């Protein structure tokens, strides 16, 4: 494949839900495509906290020049998805309990409200799609496939949020999920043991409740179940963080 110039056009296949990065080519600008792939990968939790991004390595991965990668990293930094060091290196922000609580609080407010708006607008086609995604979620949890499980969770939520018909709210939610990427990765890296236990079924319970609420036409119950799902993820993350802090204290 020939190298794509920074000012050239580009066309890309759909980025996989697990955040896999691929070379770019075709009609959209290269900068836009690099940005979209990196954004999707960050949102999917493809990169762990403190992960460093070198322009040279990403340019080779995307088969592009340095310019579109540099611009994409700057754009993501402006959205608080990445940080730029004094030396110009981009990296994924560190994980803190304080920021987790702040992001989760914003998610509960915005996503709960969006789910309530979506409820009355959801069709049988939406319900069928949600049930198919739920089946994927259950199967991946039973198989211990954390990558597929994470992708199914994201697909489920955004199937609901898109039904609200609000590009503004959807954009806000995408930004919050973008900033949640390091936490998604952190949680994923620590769920292997849970998926081997009876708790693996717990991760879809609130999705079942959301579908039931949609079928009953109960927008309030849908919003409440969505909020509870976000809260449950936050609580599990905080438990992991607290346990790791205790281990650090004991080993000092």
C-alpha positions in Angstrom: 0.0 0.0 0.0 1.3 3.4 -0.9 1.9 6.0 1.8 -1.0 8.5 2.1 0.0 12.2 2.2 -1.3 14.4 5.0 -3.2 16.5 2.6 -4.7 13.6 0.6 -8.1 12.1 0.6 -8.9 8.9 2.6 -11.5 6.1 2.8 -11.7 3.7 5.7 -13.6 0.5 6.6 -15.6 0.6 9.8 -13.3 0.6 12.8 -13.8 -2.4 14.9 -15.6 -1.9 18.3 -12.5 -3.2 20.1 -10.5 -0.1 19.0 -8.2 -1.9 16.5 -6.1 0.6 14.5 -5.8 0.1 10.8 -4.0 1.8 7.9 -6.1 4.6 6.3 -6.8 5.3 2.6 -9.5 6.9 0.4 -12.0 9.9 0.6 -12.2 11.6 4.0 -9.1 13.6 5.0 -6.4 11.6 6.6 -6.5 13.8 9.7 -10.2 13.0 10.2 -9.7 9.3 9.8 -6.7 9.1 12.1 -8.7 11.2 14.7 -11.8 9.0 14.4 -9.8 5.7 14.8 -7.9 7.0 17.8 -11.0 8.4 19.3 -12.9 5.1 18.9 -9.9 3.1 20.3 -9.7 5.4 23.4 -13.5 5.2 23.9 -13.3 1.4 23.8 -10.6 1.3 26.4 -8.0 0.0 24.0 -5.2 1.9 25.7 -4.3 1.7 29.4 -3.7 4.7 31.6 -0.2 6.4 31.1 0.1 4.8 27.7 2.5 7.0 25.6 1.8 7.9 22.0 4.7 8.6 19.7 3.9 10.3 16.4 6.4 8.1 14.6 4.9 4.8 15.7 1.4 5.9 15.0 2.3 7.2 11.6 3.7 3.8 10.7 0.7 2.0 12.1 -1.7 4.2 10.1 0.6 4.3 7.1 0.5 8.1 7.0 2.8 11.1 7.3 3.4 12.6 10.8 1.1 15.7 10.3 -2.3 14.0 10.5 -1.2 12.1 13.6 0.1 15.2 15.3 -3.1 17.1 14.6 -5.3 14.2 15.8 -3.4 14.0 19.1 -3.7 17.7 19.6 -7.5 17.5 18.9 -7.9 14.6 21.4 -5.9 16.5 24.0 -8.3 19.5 23.6 -11.1 17.1 24.4 -9.3 15.9 27.6 -8.9 12.4 26.2 -5.1 12.7 26.2 -2.5 14.9 27.8 0.5 16.5 26.2 3.7 16.6 28.2 6.1 19.5 28.2 8.2 17.5 25.7 5.3 17.2 23.3 4.6 13.5 24.0 0.9 12.5 24.2 -0.2 10.1 26.9 -3.4 8.7 28.3 -4.3 10.4 31.6 -3.7 8.6 34.9 -6.6 7.0 36.8 -7.9 8.7 40.0 -10.9 8.0 42.1 -11.7 11.7 42.2 -12.0 12.0 38.4 -13.8 8.7 38.2 -16.5 10.0 40.5 -16.8 13.3 38.6 -17.1 11.6 35.2 -19.6 9.0 36.6 -21.7 11.8 38.1 -21.9 13.6 34.8 -22.7 10.3 33.0 -25.5 9.5 35.4 -27.1 13.0 34.9 -26.7 13.1 31.1 -27.2 9.5 30.1 -30.1 9.0 32.5 -31.9 12.0 31.0 -31.1 10.8 27.5 -32.4 7.4 28.2 -35.7 8.9 29.4 -36.0 10.9 26.2 -35.2 7.8 24.2 -37.8 5.5 25.8 -41.0 6.8 24.1 -39.2 6.9 20.7 -37.9 3.3 20.7 -39.4 0.9 18.2 -39.7 -2.8 18.0 -36.7 -2.7 15.7 -34.7 -1.0 18.5 -35.9 -3.6 21.0 -34.9 -6.5 18.7 -31.5 -4.9 18.3 -31.1 -4.5 22.1 -32.0 -8.1 22.7 -29.5 -9.3 20.1 -26.8 -7.2 21.7 -27.8 -8.5 25.1 -27.3 -12.0 23.9 -23.8 -11.1 22.6 -23.1 -9.5 26.0 -24.2 -12.7 27.9 -22.3 -15.0 25.6 -19.1 -13.0 25.8 -19.4 -12.9 29.6 -19.8 -16.6 29.8 -16.8 -17.1 27.5 -14.7 -14.7 29.5 -14.2 -12.5 26.3 -13.7 -9.1 27.9 -13.1 -7.3 24.7 -16.3 -8.5 23.1 -18.2 -7.9 26.4 -17.0 -4.3 26.5 -18.0 -3.8 22.9 -21.4 -5.2 23.5 -21.9 -3.0 26.5 -21.1 0.1 24.5 -23.3 -1.0 21.6 -26.2 -1.5 24.0 -26.0 1.9 25.6 -25.6 3.8 22.3 -28.5 1.9 20.7 -30.6 3.5 23.4 -29.0 7.0 23.3 -29.3 7.3 19.5 -33.0 6.8 19.8 -33.3 10.1 21.8 -32.8 11.9 18.5 -30.5 14.5 20.1 -27.1 15.0 18.4 -26.1 17.5 21.1 -26.7 15.0 23.9 -25.1 12.2 21.9 -22.0 14.3 21.4 -21.8 15.0 25.2 -22.1 11.3 26.0 -19.5 10.3 23.4 -17.1 12.8 25.1 -17.7 11.4 28.5 -17.1 7.8 27.2 -14.0 9.1 25.6 -12.7 10.4 28.9 -13.8 7.1 30.5 -11.5 5.0 28.3 -8.7 4.5 30.8 -11.3 3.4 33.4 -12.9 0.9 30.9 -9.4 -0.6 30.3 -8.6 -0.7 34.0 -11.8 -2.5 34.8 -11.4 -4.9 31.9 -7.9 -5.8 33.0 -9.3 -6.9 36.4 -12.5 -8.7 35.5 -11.1 -12.0 34.4 -11.6 -13.6 37.9 -15.2 -12.2 38.2 -16.1 -13.7 34.8 -15.1 -17.1 36.1 -17.5 -16.9 39.0 -21.3 -16.7 39.3 -21.0 -12.9 39.2 -20.5 -13.0 35.4 -24.3 -12.9 35.1 -24.6 -9.7 37.1 -23.2 -7.6 34.3 -26.3 -7.9 32.2 -29.0 -7.7 34.8 -29.6 -4.0 34.5 -29.7 -4.2 30.7 -32.5 -6.7 31.1 -34.3 -4.2 33.3 -33.8 -1.5 30.7 -35.3 -3.6 27.9 -38.3 -4.5 30.2 -38.8 -0.8 30.9 -38.8 0.0 27.2 -41.4 -2.7 26.5 -43.6 -1.4 29.3 -43.3 2.2 28.0 -41.8 3.3 31.4 -39.3 6.0 30.5 -38.6 6.7 34.2 -37.7 3.1 34.9 -35.5 3.1 31.8 -33.6 6.1 33.0 -33.3 4.8 36.5 -31.9 1.4 35.3 -29.4 3.2 33.1 -28.2 5.4 36.0 -27.9 2.3 38.2 -25.8 0.5 35.6 -23.4 3.5 35.5 -23.3 3.6 39.3 -22.6 -0.1 39.5 -19.6 0.2 37.2 -18.3 3.1 39.3 -18.7 1.2 42.5 -16.8 -1.8 41.1 -14.0 0.4 39.9 -13.7 2.2 43.2 -13.5 -1.2 45.0 -10.6 -2.3 42.7 -8.9 1.1 43.2 -9.3 0.9 47.0 -7.9 -2.7 47.1 -4.9 -1.7 45.1 -4.2 1.3 47.3 -4.4 -1.0 50.4 -1.8 -3.4 48.7 0.5 -0.4 48.0 0.2 0.7 51.7 1.0 -2.8 53.0 4.0 -3.2 50.8 5.7 0.0 51.8 
